[in-house]
Amino acid sequence: MIDLSKLTIQSAREALKKGEFTSRELTQASLDAIKEKDGGIHAFLDVFKGALAQADEADKKIAEGIDLPLLGIPLALKDNILVEGEKASAGSKILRDFVAPYSATATQKLRDAGAVILGHTNCDEFAMGSSTENSAYGPTKNPRDLSRVPGGSSGGSAAAVSAGMALGALGSDTGGSIRQPAAFTGVVGFKPTYGRVSRSGLIAMASSLDQIGPFTKSVSDAETIYEVLKGTDEMDSTTIAEDTYESDKSFKKVIGIPRSFVLGEGIDSEIKTNLEASIQKFKDLGYEVRDVELPHLKFALAVYYILMPAEVSSNLARFDGVRYGLHVGGANGIEDYFKTRGTGFGREVRRRIILGTYVLSSGYYDAYYGSALSAKRLITEELREAFKDVDFILTPTTPTPAFKFGEKTADPLSMYLADIFTVPANISGCPSLSIPSGFVDDLPLGICLTSDLGREDVLFKAGKEFLGEL
């Protein structure tokens, strides 16, 4: 019997090459795990009927001696990443019966690399949330403690990997939606440099911030999936080449700590203690630690919650009940529009559309949206200047461990604060990696490493060292 809890993508690939088991057997083990565990977790919204057929194709290629980086490996996708012929709802009622007419570039790259796509995972509606409590199809539970949230918005993907139902999964990260649930569930979560992975076929939330990335059990596995996904794409004009950002590619083993930012009020004492222990571990590994001053970083969350809703209000205007998705009839066209959106969108989505429309409105655009863009440039320049002296910035991934269901739903501002350490990477476009760093009361904790634009290599090296993978 295959023990999925002990398998990584790398170890599974070696076992497949040696013939210790087949991709069909590995995929069946994943499907059995989903059947056994997911009733209590609700990580998956759809399990694809063709998964075993994909595995059989992988086994044929393995028998022919074909070697692909993800050949025969069962993976899952967040429900906002399109798979041709399969439903993709983005966790929303307004797209309940939407069937994707094409596959996302990320989906196709996984398939070209030999991966078996198990199904779509649950997420906050249109990726708006920090807990996966905003899904129209019910919340996902944290496999480490079913009374607590798995984080969001990619909580389903994080839970699927943490619970041993998939060897890896894709999510989307707009303000921390890969890294935060990775920390809450005790897995690795990675957000690449903006533009390094195509967003074609990703249902958009905030186009200048969204980025697809992996959840895995190891940093090495995250690197493997990233190497498959990265690259330019004619279907996404924002994708960039590997040499877009000039760098000497040095690795000085120097870490920057913005202490006034990470040790302020509102951060749990256990999180601060864990951060200090993680800093000491890096020191023991031969890293130099320097305090860095990033005075504008404290504005990152406010900047994010102006820019993101503005883009949300624009992107979600397309869901009008006419072209695709839910249609609720009214007395005339405008009533159709109001009824469809009022019925199809949940509370958090409506809140962000209204906020975004407000900050873009006449008389408020310059005061809010224009000012936020200026602050975004300052934060980005400040981070890039710091990266001239340090390899990466180290912070906790989250200000608290995983919280209980309902604990923050009545207080949106408290919920938004869960993203305080992750949003700077999205605002600046920098790559960022969350890795497990310990436990408090059996709840996983994570630390977040953020490096300069195009310096994913630094994060993978440091992350593998910290987790003992080198």
VEXDREN-2710 file (C-alpha; in Angstrom, 1 decimal):
% VEXDREN-2710
k/r/px/py/pz
1/MET/0.0/0.0/0.0
2/ILE/1.3/3.4/-1.0
3/ASP/1.9/5.8/2.0
4/LEU/1.1/9.2/0.5
5/SER/2.0/11.0/3.7
6/LYS/5.7/10.1/3.3
7/LEU/6.0/10.7/-0.5
8/THR/7.3/13.8/-2.1
9/ILE/7.2/14.5/-5.8
10/GLN/10.9/13.7/-6.1
11/SER/10.6/10.4/-4.2
12/ALA/7.5/9.4/-6.1
13/ARG/9.3/10.0/-9.4
14/GLU/12.2/7.8/-8.4
15/ALA/9.8/5.0/-7.3
16/LEU/7.9/5.3/-10.6
17/LYS/11.2/5.0/-12.5
18/LYS/12.2/1.9/-10.5
19/GLY/8.8/0.3/-11.0
20/GLU/8.0/0.2/-7.3
21/PHE/4.5/1.2/-8.2
22/THR/2.7/2.6/-11.3
23/SER/1.1/5.9/-11.9
24/ARG/-2.3/4.3/-11.9
25/GLU/-1.6/2.8/-8.4
26/LEU/-0.3/6.2/-7.2
27/THR/-3.3/8.0/-8.6
28/GLN/-5.7/5.5/-7.2
29/ALA/-4.1/5.9/-3.8
30/SER/-4.8/9.7/-4.1
31/LEU/-8.4/9.1/-5.2
32/ASP/-8.8/6.6/-2.2
33/ALA/-7.4/9.2/0.1
34/ILE/-9.8/11.8/-1.2
35/LYS/-12.7/9.4/-0.7
36/GLU/-11.6/8.6/2.8
37/LYS/-10.6/12.0/4.1
38/ASP/-12.3/14.7/2.1
39/GLY/-15.7/14.3/3.6
40/GLY/-14.5/15.9/6.7
41/ILE/-12.1/18.4/5.1
42/HIS/-13.9/19.5/1.9
43/ALA/-10.6/20.4/0.0
44/PHE/-12.0/19.3/-3.4
45/LEU/-15.0/20.7/-5.3
46/ASP/-14.6/18.4/-8.3
47/VAL/-12.6/15.2/-8.8
48/PHE/-12.0/14.6/-12.6
49/LYS/-13.3/11.3/-14.0
50/GLY/-10.3/11.1/-16.4
51/ALA/-7.6/11.0/-13.7
52/LEU/-7.0/7.2/-14.1
53/ALA/-6.9/7.5/-17.9
54/GLN/-4.2/10.2/-17.5
55/ALA/-2.3/7.9/-15.2
56/ASP/-2.5/5.1/-17.8
57/GLU/-1.0/7.4/-20.4
58/ALA/1.8/8.3/-18.0
59/ASP/2.6/4.6/-17.4
60/LYS/2.9/4.0/-21.1
61/LYS/5.4/6.8/-21.3
62/ILE/7.4/5.5/-18.3
63/ALA/7.5/2.0/-20.0
64/GLU/8.9/3.7/-23.1
65/GLY/11.7/5.3/-21.1
66/ILE/10.3/8.8/-21.5
67/ASP/11.5/11.1/-18.7
68/LEU/9.4/14.2/-17.8
69/PRO/9.7/16.2/-14.6
70/LEU/6.2/15.4/-13.4
71/LEU/5.4/12.2/-15.2
72/GLY/2.8/10.2/-13.4
73/ILE/2.5/12.6/-10.4
74/PRO/-1.0/13.4/-9.2
75/LEU/-1.6/17.1/-8.6
76/ALA/-4.6/19.3/-7.9
77/LEU/-5.6/22.8/-9.2
78/LYS/-7.4/25.7/-7.5
79/ASP/-10.9/26.1/-8.9
80/ASN/-10.0/29.4/-10.6
81/ILE/-7.5/27.7/-13.0
82/LEU/-9.2/26.5/-16.2
83/VAL/-9.1/22.9/-17.4
84/GLU/-10.8/22.4/-20.8
85/GLY/-14.1/20.6/-20.5
86/GLU/-14.3/20.8/-16.7
87/LYS/-16.3/23.1/-14.5
88/ALA/-14.5/26.1/-13.0
89/SER/-16.5/28.2/-10.6
90/ALA/-13.8/30.2/-8.7
91/GLY/-15.8/29.3/-5.6
92/SER/-18.8/31.4/-6.8
93/LYS/-22.5/30.7/-7.5
94/ILE/-22.3/33.1/-10.5
95/LEU/-20.0/30.5/-12.2
96/ARG/-21.7/27.4/-10.8
97/ASP/-22.2/25.7/-14.2
98/PHE/-19.4/27.4/-16.2
99/VAL/-17.4/24.8/-18.2
100/ALA/-14.0/25.9/-19.4
101/PRO/-13.7/26.1/-23.2
102/TYR/-9.9/25.9/-23.0
103/SER/-7.1/25.1/-20.5
104/ALA/-4.9/27.6/-18.7
105/THR/-1.3/27.8/-19.8
106/ALA/-0.3/26.5/-16.4
107/THR/-2.6/23.5/-16.7
108/GLN/-1.3/22.7/-20.2
109/LYS/2.3/23.0/-19.0
110/LEU/1.6/20.5/-16.1
111/ARG/0.1/18.1/-18.6
112/ASP/3.0/18.5/-21.0
113/ALA/5.3/17.6/-18.1
114/GLY/3.3/14.4/-17.5
115/ALA/1.3/15.4/-14.4
116/VAL/-2.0/13.7/-13.6
117/ILE/-4.7/16.4/-12.8
118/LEU/-6.9/15.0/-10.0
119/GLY/-9.5/17.8/-9.8
120/HIS/-10.3/21.3/-8.7
121/THR/-9.9/22.4/-5.1
122/ASN/-12.1/24.8/-3.0
123/CYS/-11.3/28.4/-2.6
124/ASP/-12.6/31.7/-1.4
125/GLU/-15.0/33.2/-3.9
126/PHE/-13.0/34.7/-6.8
127/ALA/-9.9/34.3/-4.5
128/MET/-11.2/36.9/-2.0
129/GLY/-10.4/35.9/1.5
130/SER/-7.9/34.7/4.0
131/SER/-9.7/31.6/5.4
132/THR/-11.6/29.8/2.6
133/GLU/-14.8/30.6/4.6
134/ASN/-16.0/32.7/1.6
135/SER/-16.6/29.8/-0.8
136/ALA/-20.1/29.6/-2.1
137/TYR/-19.8/25.8/-1.6
138/GLY/-18.9/25.7/2.1
139/PRO/-15.6/26.1/3.9
140/THR/-12.5/23.9/3.8
141/LYS/-11.2/22.7/7.1
142/ASN/-7.6/22.6/8.3
143/PRO/-6.4/19.0/8.3
144/ARG/-4.2/19.8/11.3
145/ASP/-7.2/20.9/13.4
146/LEU/-10.7/20.6/11.9
147/SER/-12.0/23.4/14.1
148/ARG/-9.7/25.9/12.4
149/VAL/-9.4/27.5/9.0
150/PRO/-6.8/26.3/6.4
151/GLY/-6.1/29.9/5.4
152/GLY/-7.1/31.4/2.1
153/SER/-7.9/32.0/-0.6
154/SER/-6.2/28.8/-1.8
155/GLY/-7.2/26.8/1.3
156/GLY/-8.4/23.8/-0.6
157/SER/-5.1/23.3/-2.4
158/ALA/-3.1/23.7/0.8
159/ALA/-5.4/21.2/2.6
160/ALA/-5.2/18.7/-0.2
161/VAL/-1.4/18.6/0.1
162/SER/-1.3/18.8/3.9
163/ALA/-3.8/15.9/4.2
164/GLY/-1.9/13.7/1.7
165/MET/-4.6/13.7/-1.0
166/ALA/-2.2/15.1/-3.6
167/LEU/1.5/15.3/-3.9
168/GLY/1.3/18.9/-5.0
169/ALA/-1.2/21.6/-6.0
170/LEU/-1.5/24.9/-7.7
171/GLY/-3.0/28.0/-6.1
172/SER/-3.1/31.7/-7.0
173/ASP/-1.5/34.4/-4.8
174/THR/-2.8/37.9/-4.9
175/GLY/-1.9/39.1/-1.4
176/GLY/-0.6/35.9/0.2
177/SER/-3.2/33.4/-0.9
178/ILE/-0.6/30.7/-1.4
179/ARG/1.8/31.5/1.4
180/GLN/-0.7/32.1/4.2
181/PRO/-2.6/28.8/3.8
182/ALA/0.8/27.0/3.4
183/ALA/1.8/28.3/6.8
184/PHE/-1.5/27.4/8.4
185/THR/-1.4/23.8/7.1
186/GLY/2.3/23.1/7.5
187/VAL/3.4/22.9/3.8
188/VAL/5.6/24.9/1.4
189/GLY/4.0/27.6/-0.6
190/PHE/5.7/29.7/-3.3
191/LYS/4.8/32.9/-5.2
192/PRO/7.1/33.5/-8.2
193/THR/8.2/36.9/-9.5
194/TYR/5.2/38.6/-11.2
195/GLY/5.2/37.7/-14.8
196/ARG/7.3/34.6/-14.6
197/VAL/4.2/32.3/-14.8
198/SER/1.5/32.9/-17.3
199/ARG/-1.9/34.0/-16.0
200/SER/-3.7/32.9/-19.2
201/GLY/-6.7/30.8/-18.0
202/LEU/-6.6/32.1/-14.5
203/ILE/-9.9/33.7/-13.5
204/ALA/-8.7/37.1/-12.6
205/MET/-9.1/38.8/-9.3
206/ALA/-6.6/41.7/-9.4
207/SER/-4.5/41.4/-12.6
208/SER/-1.4/43.3/-11.5
209/LEU/-1.1/41.3/-8.3
210/ASP/-2.3/37.7/-9.2
211/GLN/0.3/35.0/-9.7
212/ILE/0.0/31.2/-9.9
213/GLY/2.3/29.1/-7.8
214/PRO/2.7/25.7/-6.1
215/PHE/2.0/24.0/-2.8
216/THR/4.3/21.1/-2.0
217/LYS/5.8/19.1/0.9
218/SER/9.3/20.3/0.1
219/VAL/11.2/23.2/-1.4
220/SER/12.7/20.9/-4.0
221/ASP/9.2/20.0/-5.2
222/ALA/8.2/23.6/-5.4
223/GLU/11.2/24.3/-7.5
224/THR/10.4/21.4/-9.8
225/ILE/6.9/22.7/-10.4
226/TYR/8.1/26.3/-10.9
227/GLU/10.6/25.2/-13.5
228/VAL/7.7/23.5/-15.4
229/LEU/5.4/26.6/-15.1
230/LYS/7.8/29.5/-15.8
231/GLY/8.3/31.2/-19.1
232/THR/6.8/33.7/-21.6
233/ASP/3.4/33.1/-23.1
234/GLU/2.0/34.8/-26.2
235/MET/-1.4/34.5/-24.5
236/ASP/-0.3/36.7/-21.6
237/SER/1.5/39.9/-22.5
238/THR/2.6/40.4/-18.9
239/THR/4.9/37.4/-18.9
240/ILE/8.6/38.1/-18.8
241/ALA/11.8/36.3/-19.8
242/GLU/14.3/34.9/-17.2
243/ASP/16.8/37.7/-17.9
244/THR/14.4/40.6/-17.6
245/TYR/15.9/41.7/-14.3
246/GLU/19.6/42.2/-14.3
247/SER/21.5/40.7/-11.4
248/ASP/25.0/39.5/-10.6
249/LYS/23.4/36.3/-9.3
250/SER/25.6/36.3/-6.2
251/PHE/24.5/34.6/-3.0
252/LYS/26.0/36.3/0.0
253/LYS/24.0/34.4/2.6
254/VAL/22.8/37.6/4.2
255/ILE/19.3/38.0/5.7
256/GLY/17.5/41.3/6.3
257/ILE/15.1/41.6/9.3
258/PRO/12.7/44.6/9.3
259/ARG/12.3/44.3/13.1
260/SER/10.1/47.3/13.7
261/PHE/7.7/45.9/11.2
262/VAL/7.7/42.2/12.3
263/LEU/7.8/42.7/16.1
264/GLY/5.1/45.4/16.4
265/GLU/1.7/45.3/18.0
266/GLY/-0.9/42.7/16.9
267/ILE/1.7/39.9/16.4
268/ASP/1.3/36.9/18.6
269/SER/4.1/36.3/21.1
270/GLU/4.4/32.7/19.8
271/ILE/5.0/34.0/16.3
272/LYS/7.8/36.4/17.5
273/THR/9.4/33.5/19.5
274/ASN/9.3/31.3/16.4
275/LEU/10.8/34.0/14.3
276/GLU/13.7/34.4/16.7
277/ALA/14.3/30.7/16.7
278/SER/14.3/30.6/12.9
279/ILE/16.8/33.5/12.8
280/GLN/19.1/31.5/15.1
281/LYS/18.7/28.5/12.9
282/PHE/19.8/30.5/9.8
283/LYS/22.8/31.8/11.9
284/ASP/23.7/28.3/12.7
285/LEU/23.7/27.5/9.0
286/GLY/26.2/30.2/8.4
287/TYR/24.0/33.1/7.4
288/GLU/24.6/36.7/8.5
289/VAL/21.6/38.6/9.9
290/ARG/21.2/42.3/9.5
291/ASP/18.5/44.6/10.6
292/VAL/17.0/46.6/7.7
293/GLU/14.9/49.8/7.8
294/LEU/11.9/49.7/5.5
295/PRO/9.8/52.6/6.8
296/HIS/7.2/52.4/4.0
297/LEU/6.5/48.7/4.5
298/LYS/3.9/49.6/7.2
299/PHE/1.7/51.1/4.5
300/ALA/1.7/48.0/2.3
301/LEU/-1.5/46.5/3.7
302/ALA/-3.4/49.8/3.2
303/VAL/-2.0/50.1/-0.3
304/TYR/-3.0/46.6/-1.2
305/TYR/-6.6/47.1/0.0
306/ILE/-7.0/50.1/-2.3
307/LEU/-5.3/48.7/-5.4
308/MET/-6.8/45.2/-5.2
309/PRO/-10.5/46.2/-4.8
310/ALA/-10.1/48.7/-7.6
311/GLU/-9.0/45.9/-10.0
312/VAL/-11.7/43.6/-8.6
313/SER/-14.4/46.1/-9.5
314/SER/-13.1/46.3/-13.0
315/ASN/-12.4/42.5/-13.6
316/LEU/-15.7/41.4/-12.2
317/ALA/-17.8/43.8/-14.3
318/ARG/-17.7/41.1/-17.0
319/PHE/-20.0/38.9/-14.9
320/ASP/-23.3/40.4/-16.1
321/GLY/-25.6/37.4/-16.7
322/VAL/-25.4/37.8/-20.4
323/ARG/-22.2/36.2/-21.8
324/TYR/-21.6/33.3/-19.4
325/GLY/-22.4/32.1/-15.9
326/LEU/-25.6/32.6/-13.8
327/HIS/-28.5/34.5/-15.3
328/VAL/-31.4/35.8/-13.2
329/GLY/-34.2/37.3/-15.2
330/GLY/-35.8/40.6/-14.4
331/ALA/-38.2/43.0/-16.1
332/ASN/-35.5/44.5/-18.3
333/GLY/-31.8/44.3/-19.1
334/ILE/-30.6/46.5/-16.2
335/GLU/-32.8/44.5/-13.7
336/ASP/-31.3/41.3/-15.1
337/TYR/-27.8/42.7/-14.3
338/PHE/-28.7/43.8/-10.8
339/LYS/-30.5/40.5/-9.9
340/THR/-27.8/38.3/-11.4
341/ARG/-24.9/40.0/-9.6
342/GLY/-26.9/40.4/-6.3
343/THR/-27.7/36.7/-6.3
344/GLY/-24.5/35.4/-7.7
345/PHE/-21.9/37.3/-5.7
346/GLY/-21.3/36.7/-2.0
347/ARG/-20.9/39.3/0.7
348/GLU/-17.1/39.6/0.6
349/VAL/-17.1/40.0/-3.2
350/ARG/-19.8/42.6/-3.1
351/ARG/-17.9/44.5/-0.4
352/ARG/-14.7/44.6/-2.5
353/ILE/-16.6/45.6/-5.7
354/ILE/-18.2/48.5/-3.8
355/LEU/-14.9/49.6/-2.2
356/GLY/-13.1/49.4/-5.5
357/THR/-15.7/51.4/-7.4
358/TYR/-15.5/54.0/-4.7
359/VAL/-11.7/54.5/-4.8
360/LEU/-11.9/54.8/-8.6
361/SER/-14.8/57.3/-8.6
362/SER/-14.6/60.9/-9.7
363/GLY/-13.4/63.0/-6.9
364/TYR/-11.7/60.2/-5.0
365/TYR/-9.4/58.6/-7.7
366/ASP/-6.4/60.9/-7.0
367/ALA/-6.8/60.8/-3.2
368/TYR/-7.0/57.0/-2.9
369/TYR/-6.0/55.1/-6.1
370/GLY/-3.5/57.6/-7.3
371/SER/-1.9/57.9/-3.9
372/ALA/-1.8/54.1/-3.5
373/LEU/0.1/53.8/-6.8
374/SER/2.6/56.3/-5.6
375/ALA/3.1/54.4/-2.3
376/LYS/3.4/51.1/-4.3
377/ARG/6.4/52.6/-6.2
378/LEU/8.0/53.7/-2.9
379/ILE/7.6/50.3/-1.3
380/THR/9.0/48.6/-4.4
381/GLU/12.0/50.9/-4.6
382/GLU/12.7/50.5/-0.9
383/LEU/12.7/46.8/-1.1
384/ARG/14.9/46.7/-4.2
385/GLU/17.4/49.0/-2.5
386/ALA/17.5/46.7/0.5
387/PHE/18.2/43.7/-1.8
388/LYS/21.5/45.3/-2.8
389/ASP/22.8/44.4/0.7
390/VAL/20.8/41.3/1.6
391/ASP/19.8/38.2/-0.2
392/PHE/16.3/38.1/1.2
393/ILE/14.0/39.7/3.7
394/LEU/12.7/37.3/6.5
395/THR/9.4/37.7/8.3
396/PRO/6.8/35.5/9.8
397/THR/4.3/34.3/7.1
398/THR/1.3/35.2/9.4
399/PRO/0.8/37.2/12.5
400/THR/-1.1/34.3/14.2
401/PRO/-1.4/30.6/13.9
402/ALA/-4.6/29.3/12.1
403/PHE/-7.6/30.8/13.7
404/LYS/-11.0/29.1/14.4
405/PHE/-14.0/29.3/12.1
406/GLY/-16.1/32.4/12.6
407/GLU/-13.4/34.1/14.7
408/LYS/-12.8/36.9/12.2
409/THR/-15.8/36.8/9.8
410/ALA/-17.6/39.6/11.7
411/ASP/-14.6/41.8/11.6
412/PRO/-13.2/42.3/8.0
413/LEU/-10.3/44.5/9.1
414/SER/-9.1/41.8/11.5
415/MET/-9.3/39.3/8.7
416/TYR/-7.4/41.6/6.3
417/LEU/-4.6/41.9/8.9
418/ALA/-3.8/38.2/8.3
419/ASP/-2.1/39.3/5.1
420/ILE/0.2/41.9/6.7
421/PHE/3.5/40.0/6.0
422/THR/2.6/38.6/2.6
423/VAL/1.2/41.6/0.6
424/PRO/4.6/43.5/0.2
425/ALA/5.7/40.8/-2.2
426/ASN/2.6/41.2/-4.4
427/ILE/2.8/44.9/-4.4
428/SER/6.4/44.8/-5.5
429/GLY/6.1/41.8/-7.7
430/CYS/9.0/40.0/-5.8
431/PRO/9.2/36.2/-5.4
432/SER/8.3/34.9/-2.0
433/LEU/8.5/31.5/-0.3
434/SER/6.7/30.3/2.9
435/ILE/8.3/27.3/4.6
436/PRO/7.3/25.4/7.8
437/SER/9.2/26.7/10.8
438/GLY/7.7/24.9/13.8
439/PHE/4.5/24.5/15.9
440/VAL/2.6/26.1/18.7
441/ASP/0.0/23.9/20.4
442/ASP/0.3/21.5/17.5
443/LEU/-0.6/24.2/15.0
444/PRO/1.9/24.8/12.2
445/LEU/3.8/28.0/11.8
446/GLY/5.7/29.4/8.8
447/ILE/8.3/31.9/7.9
448/CYS/8.3/34.0/4.7
449/LEU/11.4/34.6/2.6
450/THR/11.2/37.4/0.0
451/SER/13.9/38.1/-2.5
452/ASP/14.6/40.6/-5.3
453/LEU/12.8/40.4/-8.6
454/GLY/14.0/37.4/-10.6
455/ARG/15.9/35.8/-7.7
456/GLU/13.9/32.7/-7.1
457/ASP/17.2/30.8/-6.9
458/VAL/18.0/32.5/-3.6
459/LEU/14.8/31.4/-2.1
460/PHE/15.1/27.8/-3.2
461/LYS/18.7/27.6/-1.9
462/ALA/17.9/29.1/1.5
463/GLY/14.6/27.2/1.9
464/LYS/16.3/23.9/1.1
465/GLU/19.1/24.6/3.6
466/PHE/16.6/25.6/6.3
467/LEU/14.5/22.4/5.9
468/GLY/17.6/20.2/5.6
469/GLU/17.1/19.3/1.9
470/LEU/20.7/20.0/0.9
END
